[in-house]
Amino acid sequence: MKGKKQFITGMLILTGLMMNSQEIQWGGRFGGIGEDVIRSMQVDGLGNTYTTGYFTDTADFDIGTGEVFLTSNGFYDVFISKHDTNGNFEWVRKIGGTGFEYAVAMNTDDLGNIFLTGVYEGTVDFNPGSEEYLLTSSGGLDIFILKLDPNGEFVWARSVGGVGYEESTAIDITPAGKVIILGYFYEEVDFDPGVGTYLMNSMGGSDSFILTLDEFGNFESGERFGGNDLDLAMDMVISDAGGIYITGFFEGSADMNPHALEEFIVTAELNSLATYVLYLNPDGEFVNAVHTRGGNTLPNGIATDISGNAYVTGYFDGVTNFDPDPLAGNQYLFESLLASNAFIMKLDNAGNLSWARQVVSDEPVFAYDIAVNSLGQVLSTGYFVGSADFDPSTSEFLLSQESVNAQDAYLSILDSEGNFVDAKAFGGISFIDTADLALDAADNVYLAAHFETTVDLNPDPNVSETVNSIAFRDSYIIKLTQNTLGIEIPAYISYKVAPNPANSYIEVSATKNLVSTNYVIFDLHGRAVISGVFSDSGVIDVSSLRAGIYLIKPQNLEPLKFIKI
């Protein structure tokens, strides 16, 4: 068995191997004889990779040459796995009962704790260790929220649900440590996971909810927004300042203000699904909501940059005006009449459209996730069929499908103004479920998704690095360095940070003058907490930071870790 695994699924360790100016650092697959599907991935500031999703039957979760098998208790069970920055397996945990359980989203906090959410049915033990922590669903599928420590050990678990249907779609942590869960629900649901009761009812079809728990899993607040028709919240991101950005879609008219005593009514055009972006301030108060006009637009991912601009990606069909201003012209009026096409849009922190872009094709292009690196470049990922033009200008940059009877995955890169930088294709994707994209503090790119039969992990069209699935659907994780993405890497520069640990300031010294070079300081959650430009002294005030571990990253250089005391 082990020899066979090394032959068909051995992890690719390619650090430093240049292939036509393209570099893949590592990649590999995990899975077994059933369905083994990643639904969410996170990368912390140190480059550790966390994945979660669901699996059936027996699966091997080591993407390298080792073997770590888990067997599901019933149908779908939840897995949570960790690999280090070099792709080495660290640990895996499973959660499950005899029924149907899967995770949809995960995140980490500054201390490396892991939070995930999904749905379950029946009675399930949410403690992956030797002890038990049982939760029982109220009706069919209920929502769970689970916290693990950095070693994957149980901290707490909570459940919310009711007689209707409810599902979470995103989870994030505020700078103050509060846990925010996003999702949608039908009918009546009790959103207080404790002994109390906090009932909310949907107005018509489905409504969206925002649930806030404290760091110990105690209920703080629950709010709903939506209308009489379909309203689904799809993704959320919390900015460096603590503001909450939410994207989803709705039909008909909907109240986008989550506060019960206030209204902000938006209306989609007749027979259309409109994408919205909702802004809440760090106190959770409504700021603004904007939406697209016409066509059917379905967003899947949202990200922010350090200036508070929001970036949304997804796909649409029909004729859609992506400018939320009803008085705007047709500059961002896009058509996708033959099949769904991917879109990317940038909004400033006041909700004004900065730009929108379309990936043009006569066949389907689906976008699923988005991220912004320290250079302000916008990366997105998804799937496409046939050929697609990834250059939004009058020029063309065509990627063509390599797989037979399947879709190919893609990675697209635009600059902060929406201009084309690069695009890569990965062959071998079959049934669409999800695709995830993450960045570490050095702007290395991590991609995760599922596949069937064979996938080529190398984005270089002239080099093939394929791995095979064991049976039905397996999943892969790959790490790409900046060279892969057409980002220029400067000559080697050594630098150091002192004092370390630091109290009120740090001083950065380097073998090359860094004056006027941009820098960003990240927490371990990956949030940019301080940014600026180096002065002559190289001194940076860090007195405002809470005690903990941080990473400083000068532009185009590798990050260094320092401790704030």
C-alpha positions as CSV (number, residue, x, y, z in Angstrom):
1,M,0.0,0.0,0.0
2,K,2.7,2.5,0.9
3,G,4.7,1.9,-2.2
4,K,1.5,2.3,-4.3
5,K,0.8,5.6,-2.5
6,Q,4.3,6.9,-3.3
7,F,3.8,6.0,-6.9
8,I,0.5,7.6,-7.5
9,T,0.1,10.3,-4.9
10,G,3.5,11.2,-3.5
11,M,3.8,14.8,-2.4
12,L,5.7,17.1,-4.7
13,I,8.6,18.8,-2.9
14,L,10.0,21.3,-5.5
15,T,11.4,24.1,-3.4
16,G,14.0,26.0,-5.5
17,L,13.3,24.1,-8.7
18,M,12.7,26.7,-11.4
19,M,10.6,25.7,-14.4
20,N,10.4,28.3,-17.1
21,S,10.5,31.0,-14.4
22,Q,7.7,29.3,-12.6
23,E,8.0,27.6,-9.2
24,I,5.7,25.3,-7.3
25,Q,7.0,24.8,-3.8
26,W,5.0,21.8,-2.8
27,G,1.7,20.0,-3.4
28,G,-0.1,16.8,-2.7
29,R,-3.4,15.1,-2.3
30,F,-5.3,13.3,0.4
31,G,-8.3,11.0,0.4
32,G,-9.6,7.5,0.1
33,I,-12.2,5.3,-1.5
34,G,-15.1,7.7,-0.9
35,E,-15.7,11.4,-1.0
36,D,-13.0,13.6,0.6
37,V,-13.7,17.2,-0.1
38,I,-12.1,20.4,1.2
39,R,-14.7,23.1,1.9
40,S,-12.4,25.7,3.6
41,M,-8.7,26.5,4.0
42,Q,-6.8,28.9,6.2
43,V,-3.1,29.8,6.3
44,D,-1.8,31.6,9.4
45,G,1.0,34.1,9.5
46,L,3.6,31.4,9.9
47,G,2.5,29.6,6.8
48,N,0.7,26.7,8.6
49,T,-2.1,25.4,6.4
50,Y,-5.5,24.3,8.0
51,T,-8.2,22.6,6.0
52,T,-11.7,21.3,6.8
53,G,-14.5,19.8,5.0
54,Y,-16.1,16.3,4.9
55,F,-15.1,12.7,4.2
56,T,-16.7,9.3,3.9
57,D,-15.4,5.7,4.4
58,T,-11.6,5.6,5.1
59,A,-9.2,8.3,4.0
60,D,-5.4,9.0,4.3
61,F,-4.9,12.7,5.4
62,D,-1.1,12.9,5.0
63,I,-0.4,14.7,1.7
64,G,3.2,13.4,1.8
65,T,4.5,9.9,1.7
66,G,3.3,9.0,5.2
67,E,-0.1,7.5,6.0
68,V,-2.6,8.8,8.5
69,F,-5.9,7.1,8.2
70,L,-9.3,8.1,9.6
71,T,-12.6,6.2,9.2
72,S,-16.0,8.0,9.2
73,N,-18.6,7.0,11.8
74,G,-21.5,7.3,9.4
75,F,-22.1,9.1,6.2
76,Y,-20.3,12.5,6.0
77,D,-17.9,13.2,8.9
78,V,-16.0,16.4,9.5
79,F,-12.2,16.5,9.2
80,I,-9.7,19.2,10.4
81,S,-6.1,18.9,9.3
82,K,-2.9,20.9,9.7
83,H,0.3,20.9,7.6
84,D,3.3,23.1,8.3
85,T,4.7,25.8,5.9
86,N,6.8,23.1,4.1
87,G,3.7,20.9,3.6
88,N,4.6,18.4,6.3
89,F,1.7,16.7,8.0
90,E,1.2,17.8,11.6
91,W,-2.2,16.4,12.8
92,V,-5.8,15.6,11.7
93,R,-9.0,15.4,13.8
94,K,-12.4,14.1,12.9
95,I,-15.9,15.0,14.2
96,G,-19.0,12.9,13.4
97,G,-21.9,10.7,14.3
98,T,-23.9,8.2,12.4
99,G,-25.6,10.8,10.2
100,F,-24.6,13.7,8.1
101,E,-22.0,16.3,9.3
102,Y,-19.9,18.6,7.2
103,A,-17.9,21.8,7.8
104,V,-18.3,24.8,5.5
105,A,-15.9,27.5,6.9
106,M,-13.0,27.9,9.3
107,N,-10.7,30.6,10.6
108,T,-7.9,31.2,13.2
109,D,-7.3,33.8,15.8
110,D,-4.1,35.6,16.9
111,L,-3.2,32.8,19.3
112,G,-3.6,30.1,16.7
113,N,-6.9,28.8,17.9
114,I,-9.1,27.3,15.2
115,F,-12.8,28.0,14.7
116,L,-15.0,26.1,12.3
117,T,-18.7,26.0,11.5
118,G,-20.9,23.7,9.6
119,V,-24.0,21.5,10.0
120,Y,-24.9,18.2,11.7
121,E,-27.8,16.0,12.5
122,G,-28.7,13.7,15.4
123,T,-26.3,13.4,18.4
124,V,-22.6,14.0,17.7
125,D,-19.5,14.0,19.9
126,F,-17.7,17.3,19.1
127,N,-14.6,16.5,21.2
128,P,-12.0,14.8,18.9
129,G,-10.1,13.6,21.9
130,S,-10.7,10.8,24.4
131,E,-13.5,12.6,26.2
132,E,-17.0,13.4,25.0
133,Y,-18.9,16.6,24.3
134,L,-22.2,15.7,22.9
135,L,-24.6,18.0,21.0
136,T,-28.0,17.0,19.7
137,S,-29.8,18.8,16.8
138,S,-33.2,20.3,17.3
139,G,-34.8,19.0,14.1
140,G,-33.0,18.1,10.9
141,L,-29.7,19.8,10.3
142,D,-28.5,22.3,12.9
143,I,-25.5,24.6,12.8
144,F,-22.4,23.9,14.9
145,I,-19.5,26.2,16.0
146,L,-16.4,24.5,17.2
147,K,-13.2,25.9,18.8
148,L,-10.0,23.9,18.9
149,D,-6.6,25.0,20.3
150,P,-3.5,25.3,18.1
151,N,-2.8,21.6,18.7
152,G,-6.2,20.5,17.6
153,E,-7.5,19.9,21.1
154,F,-11.1,20.6,22.0
155,V,-12.0,23.9,23.7
156,W,-15.7,24.3,23.2
157,A,-18.6,23.6,20.8
158,R,-22.0,25.2,20.4
159,S,-25.2,24.4,18.5
160,V,-28.0,26.6,17.1
161,G,-31.0,25.5,15.2
162,G,-34.8,25.1,15.0
163,V,-37.6,23.4,13.2
164,G,-36.7,24.9,9.8
165,Y,-33.5,24.8,7.8
166,E,-30.4,26.8,8.7
167,E,-26.8,26.8,7.4
168,S,-23.7,28.8,8.2
169,T,-21.5,30.1,5.4
170,A,-18.6,32.0,7.0
171,I,-16.9,32.5,10.3
172,D,-14.4,35.2,11.4
173,I,-12.8,36.6,14.5
174,T,-12.8,40.3,15.4
175,P,-9.7,42.0,16.7
176,A,-11.4,41.9,20.2
177,G,-11.7,38.1,20.0
178,K,-15.5,37.9,19.3
179,V,-16.6,35.1,17.0
180,I,-18.9,36.1,14.1
181,I,-20.9,33.5,12.2
182,L,-22.7,34.3,9.0
183,G,-25.4,32.2,7.3
184,Y,-29.0,31.9,6.2
185,F,-32.2,30.2,7.6
186,Y,-35.8,29.4,7.0
187,E,-38.7,29.7,9.5
188,E,-37.9,29.9,13.2
189,V,-34.5,29.4,14.7
190,D,-33.1,29.8,18.3
191,F,-29.8,31.5,17.9
192,D,-28.8,31.4,21.6
193,P,-26.6,28.3,22.0
194,G,-26.8,28.5,25.8
195,V,-29.7,27.9,28.2
196,G,-31.4,31.1,27.0
197,T,-33.6,31.6,24.0
198,Y,-33.2,34.1,21.1
199,L,-35.7,33.3,18.4
200,M,-35.6,34.8,14.9
201,N,-38.0,34.2,12.1
202,S,-37.4,34.5,8.4
203,M,-39.8,36.9,6.6
204,G,-40.5,34.8,3.6
205,G,-38.2,32.5,1.8
206,S,-34.7,32.5,3.3
207,D,-33.2,35.3,5.4
208,S,-29.6,35.9,6.4
209,F,-28.2,36.0,9.9
210,I,-25.2,37.4,11.8
211,L,-24.5,35.6,15.1
212,T,-22.0,37.0,17.6
213,L,-20.4,34.8,20.4
214,D,-17.7,35.8,22.8
215,E,-14.4,34.0,23.0
216,F,-15.9,31.4,25.3
217,G,-18.8,30.6,23.0
218,N,-21.4,32.6,25.0
219,F,-24.2,34.3,23.1
220,E,-23.9,38.0,22.6
221,S,-26.2,38.9,19.7
222,G,-28.2,37.7,16.8
223,E,-29.5,39.7,13.9
224,R,-31.3,39.0,10.6
225,F,-31.7,40.8,7.3
226,G,-33.6,40.0,4.1
227,G,-37.0,40.2,2.6
228,N,-39.9,38.1,1.4
229,D,-38.0,36.2,-1.2
230,L,-34.6,34.5,-1.5
231,D,-31.8,36.1,0.5
232,L,-28.5,34.2,1.0
233,A,-25.4,35.6,2.7
234,M,-22.4,33.9,1.1
235,D,-19.2,35.2,2.6
236,M,-17.8,37.7,5.1
237,V,-14.5,39.3,6.0
238,I,-13.5,41.4,9.0
239,S,-11.2,44.3,8.1
240,D,-8.1,45.3,10.0
241,A,-10.1,48.0,11.8
242,G,-12.8,45.5,12.8
243,G,-15.4,46.5,10.2
244,I,-17.5,43.7,8.8
245,Y,-18.0,43.2,5.1
246,I,-20.6,40.8,3.9
247,T,-21.6,39.7,0.4
248,G,-24.5,37.6,-0.8
249,F,-27.4,37.8,-3.2
250,F,-31.2,38.5,-3.0
251,E,-34.3,38.8,-5.2
252,G,-37.2,41.2,-4.9
253,S,-36.9,43.7,-2.1
254,A,-34.9,43.2,1.1
255,D,-34.0,45.2,4.2
256,M,-30.2,45.2,4.5
257,N,-30.1,46.8,7.9
258,P,-29.7,44.0,10.4
259,H,-31.1,46.2,13.3
260,A,-34.7,45.6,13.9
261,L,-35.7,49.2,14.5
262,E,-34.1,50.6,11.3
263,E,-34.5,49.9,7.6
264,F,-32.4,50.1,4.5
265,I,-34.5,48.7,1.6
266,V,-32.9,47.6,-1.6
267,T,-34.7,46.2,-4.7
268,A,-33.4,43.9,-7.3
269,E,-34.6,44.3,-10.9
270,L,-37.5,42.1,-11.9
271,N,-36.6,38.4,-12.4
272,S,-33.0,38.9,-11.4
273,L,-30.7,37.9,-8.5
274,A,-28.6,40.9,-7.3
275,T,-25.2,40.6,-5.6
276,Y,-24.9,42.9,-2.5
277,V,-22.1,44.2,-0.4
278,L,-23.1,45.1,3.2
279,Y,-20.9,47.2,5.5
280,L,-21.1,47.2,9.3
281,N,-18.8,49.3,11.5
282,P,-16.6,47.7,14.2
283,D,-19.5,48.1,16.7
284,G,-21.8,46.1,14.3
285,E,-23.8,49.1,13.3
286,F,-25.1,49.5,9.7
287,V,-23.1,51.8,7.4
288,N,-24.2,51.0,3.9
289,A,-25.3,48.4,1.4
290,V,-24.9,48.4,-2.4
291,H,-25.9,46.0,-5.1
292,T,-25.6,45.1,-8.8
293,R,-28.5,45.7,-11.3
294,G,-29.9,43.2,-13.7
295,G,-29.0,39.6,-14.6
296,N,-28.3,36.9,-12.1
297,T,-25.1,37.4,-10.1
298,L,-23.9,35.0,-7.4
299,P,-21.0,36.0,-5.3
300,N,-18.8,33.5,-3.5
301,G,-15.8,35.4,-2.0
302,I,-15.0,38.7,-0.5
303,A,-11.7,40.2,0.6
304,T,-10.4,43.6,1.8
305,D,-7.1,45.5,1.5
306,I,-5.4,47.6,4.1
307,S,-7.3,50.7,3.0
308,G,-10.7,49.1,3.6
309,N,-11.5,48.6,-0.1
310,A,-13.7,45.5,-0.7
311,Y,-13.2,43.0,-3.5
312,V,-15.9,40.5,-4.5
313,T,-15.8,37.6,-7.0
314,G,-18.4,35.2,-8.2
315,Y,-20.2,34.5,-11.5
316,F,-23.2,35.9,-13.4
317,D,-25.3,35.3,-16.5
318,G,-27.5,37.6,-18.5
319,V,-26.9,41.4,-18.7
320,T,-25.6,43.0,-15.4
321,N,-24.6,46.5,-14.5
322,F,-22.0,46.1,-11.7
323,D,-22.1,49.8,-10.8
324,P,-24.5,50.2,-7.9
325,D,-25.1,53.8,-8.7
326,P,-28.4,53.9,-10.6
327,L,-27.3,57.2,-12.3
328,A,-24.1,55.6,-13.6
329,G,-23.7,54.8,-17.3
330,N,-22.9,51.5,-18.9
331,Q,-19.1,51.4,-18.4
332,Y,-19.5,48.3,-16.3
333,L,-22.5,46.7,-18.1
334,F,-21.4,43.2,-18.9
335,E,-23.1,40.4,-20.9
336,S,-22.8,36.7,-20.4
337,L,-25.6,35.3,-22.6
338,L,-24.3,31.8,-23.5
339,A,-23.0,30.6,-20.1
340,S,-22.1,32.0,-16.7
341,N,-18.9,34.1,-16.6
342,A,-16.8,35.1,-13.6
343,F,-16.7,38.6,-12.3
344,I,-14.4,40.6,-10.0
345,M,-15.4,44.0,-8.6
346,K,-13.7,46.5,-6.3
347,L,-15.6,48.9,-4.1
348,D,-14.1,51.7,-1.9
349,N,-15.0,51.9,1.8
350,A,-17.9,54.2,1.0
351,G,-19.5,51.6,-1.3
352,N,-18.6,53.3,-4.6
353,L,-17.5,51.1,-7.5
354,S,-13.8,51.5,-8.3
355,W,-13.9,48.9,-11.2
356,A,-15.4,45.7,-12.3
357,R,-14.0,43.0,-14.6
358,Q,-15.3,40.0,-16.5
359,V,-13.6,36.7,-17.5
360,V,-15.1,36.3,-20.9
361,S,-16.0,33.0,-22.4
362,D,-18.8,31.3,-24.4
363,E,-18.6,28.5,-21.9
364,P,-18.9,28.4,-18.1
365,V,-16.4,30.2,-15.8
366,F,-17.1,30.0,-12.1
367,A,-15.2,32.1,-9.5
368,Y,-15.1,30.9,-5.9
369,D,-12.5,32.7,-3.8
370,I,-10.5,36.0,-3.7
371,A,-7.5,37.5,-1.8
372,V,-5.4,40.6,-1.9
373,N,-1.6,40.5,-1.4
374,S,0.7,43.1,0.1
375,L,1.3,44.7,-3.3
376,G,-2.4,45.3,-3.7
377,Q,-2.7,42.6,-6.4
378,V,-6.1,40.8,-6.6
379,L,-6.0,37.0,-6.8
380,S,-9.0,34.9,-7.6
381,T,-9.6,31.3,-8.2
382,G,-12.3,29.1,-9.7
383,Y,-13.1,26.7,-12.6
384,F,-13.6,27.1,-16.4
385,V,-14.6,25.0,-19.4
386,G,-13.3,25.3,-22.9
387,S,-11.3,28.5,-23.4
388,A,-11.5,31.8,-21.4
389,D,-9.9,35.2,-21.8
390,F,-8.5,36.3,-18.5
391,D,-7.2,39.7,-19.7
392,P,-10.0,42.3,-19.2
393,S,-8.4,44.8,-21.5
394,T,-8.6,44.9,-25.3
395,S,-5.7,42.4,-25.4
396,E,-6.3,38.7,-24.9
397,F,-4.8,36.1,-22.5
398,L,-6.5,32.8,-23.3
399,L,-6.4,29.7,-21.1
400,S,-7.7,26.5,-22.6
401,Q,-9.1,23.5,-20.9
402,E,-6.6,20.5,-20.7
403,S,-8.9,18.1,-19.0
404,V,-11.3,15.7,-20.7
405,N,-14.9,15.7,-19.5
406,A,-14.1,18.0,-16.7
407,Q,-13.4,21.6,-15.8
408,D,-9.9,23.1,-15.3
409,A,-9.1,25.2,-12.2
410,Y,-7.6,28.7,-12.7
411,L,-5.7,31.3,-10.7
412,S,-6.2,34.9,-12.0
413,I,-4.1,37.9,-10.9
414,L,-5.0,41.6,-11.5
415,D,-3.3,44.7,-10.1
416,S,-5.0,47.1,-7.7
417,E,-6.5,49.0,-10.7
418,G,-7.9,45.9,-12.3
419,N,-5.3,45.5,-15.0
420,F,-4.2,42.0,-16.0
421,V,-1.0,40.6,-14.4
422,D,-1.1,36.8,-15.0
423,A,-3.3,33.7,-15.0
424,K,-2.6,30.0,-14.5
425,A,-4.6,26.9,-15.2
426,F,-4.6,23.5,-13.4
427,G,-6.0,20.5,-15.1
428,G,-8.2,17.7,-13.9
429,I,-11.0,19.1,-11.9
430,S,-14.3,17.2,-12.1
431,F,-17.5,18.0,-10.1
432,I,-17.6,21.5,-8.8
433,D,-17.9,21.9,-5.0
434,T,-15.6,24.7,-3.9
435,A,-12.1,26.1,-4.3
436,D,-10.1,28.0,-1.7
437,L,-7.3,30.5,-2.0
438,A,-5.1,31.9,0.8
439,L,-1.9,33.9,1.2
440,D,0.8,33.9,3.8
441,A,2.7,36.9,5.1
442,A,5.3,36.4,2.3
443,D,2.5,36.5,-0.4
444,N,3.0,32.9,-1.2
445,V,-0.2,31.4,-2.6
446,Y,-2.0,28.4,-1.3
447,L,-4.8,26.7,-3.4
448,A,-7.0,23.9,-2.2
449,A,-9.9,22.0,-4.0
450,H,-11.2,18.6,-4.7
451,F,-10.7,16.5,-7.9
452,E,-11.7,13.2,-9.5
453,T,-9.3,10.8,-11.3
454,T,-6.2,13.0,-12.0
455,V,-5.1,16.6,-11.4
456,D,-2.0,18.4,-12.7
457,L,-0.7,20.5,-9.8
458,N,1.9,22.4,-11.9
459,P,0.6,25.6,-13.5
460,D,3.3,25.5,-16.1
461,P,1.7,24.2,-19.3
462,N,5.0,22.7,-20.4
463,V,5.5,20.7,-17.2
464,S,3.1,18.0,-15.8
465,E,3.1,17.0,-12.1
466,T,0.0,14.8,-11.8
467,V,-1.5,13.0,-8.9
468,N,-4.4,10.5,-9.0
469,S,-7.4,10.1,-6.7
470,I,-7.9,6.8,-5.0
471,A,-11.5,6.4,-6.0
472,F,-14.3,9.1,-6.2
473,R,-13.3,12.6,-5.1
474,D,-10.1,13.4,-3.3
475,S,-8.6,16.9,-2.4
476,Y,-5.4,18.6,-3.1
477,I,-3.3,21.4,-1.5
478,I,-0.6,23.3,-3.3
479,K,1.8,26.1,-2.4
480,L,3.1,28.5,-5.1
481,T,5.9,31.0,-4.6
482,Q,5.8,34.5,-5.9
483,N,8.0,33.6,-8.9
484,T,5.1,31.4,-10.1
485,L,2.9,34.5,-10.3
486,G,5.1,36.8,-12.3
487,I,6.0,38.9,-9.2
488,E,9.6,40.1,-9.4
489,I,11.7,39.0,-6.5
490,P,14.6,41.4,-5.7
491,A,18.1,40.4,-5.0
492,Y,18.7,38.8,-1.6
493,I,18.5,41.3,1.3
494,S,19.2,40.4,4.9
495,Y,17.5,42.3,7.7
496,K,16.9,42.0,11.4
497,V,14.5,43.3,14.0
498,A,15.6,44.5,17.4
499,P,14.8,44.5,20.3
500,N,13.0,41.2,20.1
501,P,10.9,40.8,22.3
502,A,9.9,44.4,22.0
503,N,7.8,46.7,24.2
504,S,7.2,50.1,22.6
505,Y,9.2,50.1,19.4
506,I,11.2,47.9,17.0
507,E,14.2,49.0,14.8
508,V,14.7,47.3,11.4
509,S,18.2,47.3,10.0
510,A,19.2,45.7,6.6
511,T,22.1,45.1,4.3
512,K,20.4,47.5,1.8
513,N,18.8,50.9,2.5
514,L,15.1,50.4,3.1
515,V,14.2,54.1,3.3
516,S,10.9,54.8,1.5
517,T,10.2,51.0,1.3
518,N,6.7,50.0,2.3
519,Y,6.2,47.6,5.2
520,V,3.2,45.8,6.8
521,I,3.0,44.2,10.3
522,F,0.6,41.2,10.5
523,D,-0.8,39.4,13.4
524,L,-1.0,35.6,13.4
525,H,-4.5,35.8,12.1
526,G,-3.1,37.3,8.9
527,R,-4.6,40.7,9.5
528,A,-2.4,43.8,8.7
529,V,-2.3,45.7,12.0
530,I,0.3,48.4,11.1
531,S,1.5,49.7,7.8
532,G,3.9,52.4,6.7
533,V,7.0,53.5,5.0
534,F,10.5,53.1,6.4
535,S,12.2,56.3,7.6
536,D,15.9,56.9,8.0
537,S,15.9,55.5,11.5
538,G,14.1,52.3,10.7
539,V,12.2,52.7,14.0
540,I,8.5,51.6,14.1
541,D,6.2,52.4,17.0
542,V,4.5,49.1,18.1
543,S,3.2,50.4,21.5
544,S,-0.4,50.1,20.3
545,L,-0.2,46.4,19.7
546,R,-1.5,43.8,22.1
547,A,1.0,41.3,23.6
548,G,1.6,38.5,21.2
549,I,3.5,37.2,18.1
550,Y,3.7,39.4,15.0
551,L,5.3,39.3,11.6
552,I,6.9,42.3,9.9
553,K,7.1,42.2,6.1
554,P,9.0,44.9,4.1
555,Q,7.8,45.0,0.5
556,N,9.1,42.2,-1.6
557,L,11.0,40.6,1.3
558,E,10.3,37.6,3.5
559,P,8.6,38.3,6.8
560,L,10.3,38.2,10.2
561,K,8.7,37.2,13.4
562,F,8.9,39.4,16.6
563,I,7.3,39.2,20.0
564,K,5.4,42.2,21.5
565,I,5.4,42.2,25.3
